[in-house]
Amino acid sequence: MRILNSILKTTIFLSLLFGNLYAQRLTTFSKEVDLTDQKSLEIKLNLSGGKVWFTKSPHDKLFMIEVEYNSEEVRPRYRYDEDDLFVSFGIQSKHNYFGDDDDFDFDFDDDDFDIEIVSAGKTSWDLKFTDKVPLDIDISAGAIKGNFDFTGMMIRNLQIETGASKTFISFDEPNPVRMEDFNLELGLAKFRGKHLLNANFKEMTIEGGIGKSTLDFTGEVIDKFFVQMELGFSSTTIILPRNIGVKIYAEVSFFTSFDADELIEVDDDVYESPNWGDTEGELVIEIEASIGFVEFIFED
């Protein structure tokens, strides 16, 4: 029993010791800019590794950024251009930094962003942006677990590219401005988009790679929407609204399972909801699918 207790005490001590040594390497970088007379903001985020939370900032802040990272392996790369109203943020791995090791602790305001962005798995990101000015957002997300809540934000353009990630985006309230371009490029990913019609987009493009996706096209906004999808080897569930008419143009291969039971086939590979032509709003989807599963579900 004494030997067992000694082993347990030693194991616990070593676990705490190495846990504390790792924790000591974690450093927090934060940056915030007040909301003054800015008219818009362009955002570029390179996120790879760790967990990401993207939400609305307090009313008096243009943005707030906080990242916890392993300072022995990576460094933040940050730049805010007050003249062009542009913010860019990412993480660079020491293994991809070709300067002297002594210079690895580089200036956060370095203008050179032509670098490979990689971060360690323990990195965590807390990103907040204003809902008071129009935003143009470009997000490149690698191996992350991300929650992007765009609720109520004034988003003019949105580009999201994911790698081997688990990503959730939501628009729980309508976008106050009409979104000009909304593009999703999904890699080896698990993805869910909630209340996508609240994004208030004109046109949306979706390129699906290998993974599982749920695309929820419900929302409060009543307008005309056009969506173009090109799906690879994937399983895709598409949630359709009952409050507006829906038309689907489908080009699916023999290797794709296509479930559209609640839609009416009005022509070869053309489907309509029962209320098509009788509603003010309309959703038109063109879909190409090569291998996988596509299912349509109606929700209120």
Secondary structure, DSSP 8 states (H G I E B T S, - for coil): -HHHHHHHHHHHHHHHHHHHHHHHTEEEEEEEEE-SS---EEEEEEE-SSEEEEEE--TTEEEEEEEEEETTTEEEEEEEETTTTEEEEEEEEGGG--S-GGG-S--TT-----S-----TT-EEEEEE-SSS-EEEEEEE-S-EEEEE-TT--EEEEEEEESS-EEEEE-SS--SS-EEEEEEEE-SEEEEEESGGGG-EEEEEEEE-SEEEEEE---S--SEEEEEEEEEEEEEEEEEESSSEEEEEEEE-TTEEEE-TTSEEEETTEEE-TTTTSSS-EEEEEEEEEEEEEEEEEE-
